[in-house]
Amino acid sequence: MNYKLQLLSLFFSFLFGIFFYFSSLLNYKMIKKHSLFIKYGITFVYIFDIALLYVLLMYKINYGIIHAYFLLLLAGGFLFGWRYCKRFRKICKVLGKKLKR
């Protein structure tokens, strides 16, 4: 695999990690009032779908080659989203207030 594909795959993995964090947060907020059995079932299906989506998109980008450092950047993107989520929410609130005026 040439360096352009690797850089594109690394960048995509990082962005997918951020997407994974925000979609996990949304999933949590949607299922937190349900019973334990439904929570586990929906979370299992959600994780399975996200993993399939990641593999499918990696297949489209670089023919499905997944290295350990792609997964590390995926985890890094997840942690980046977790770390800066509060700042992102504040920015969204400020922009939302400005748009309502």
Long-range contacts (C-beta under 8 A, 24 or more apart in sequence): 1-62, 1-65, 5-61, 5-62, 6-62, 8-61, 8-62, 9-58, 9-61, 9-62, 9-65, 9-70, 10-69, 10-70, 10-73, 12-57, 12-58, 12-61, 13-58, 13-70, 13-71, 13-73, 13-74, 13-77, 14-73, 14-74, 14-76, 14-77, 14-80, 15-77, 16-54, 16-57, 16-74, 16-77, 17-73, 17-74, 17-75, 17-76, 17-77, 17-78, 17-79, 17-80, 17-81, 18-77, 18-78, 18-80, 18-81, 19-77, 20-50, 20-74, 20-77, 20-78, 20-81, 21-77, 21-78, 21-80, 21-81, 21-82, 21-85, 22-81, 22-85, 23-50, 25-85
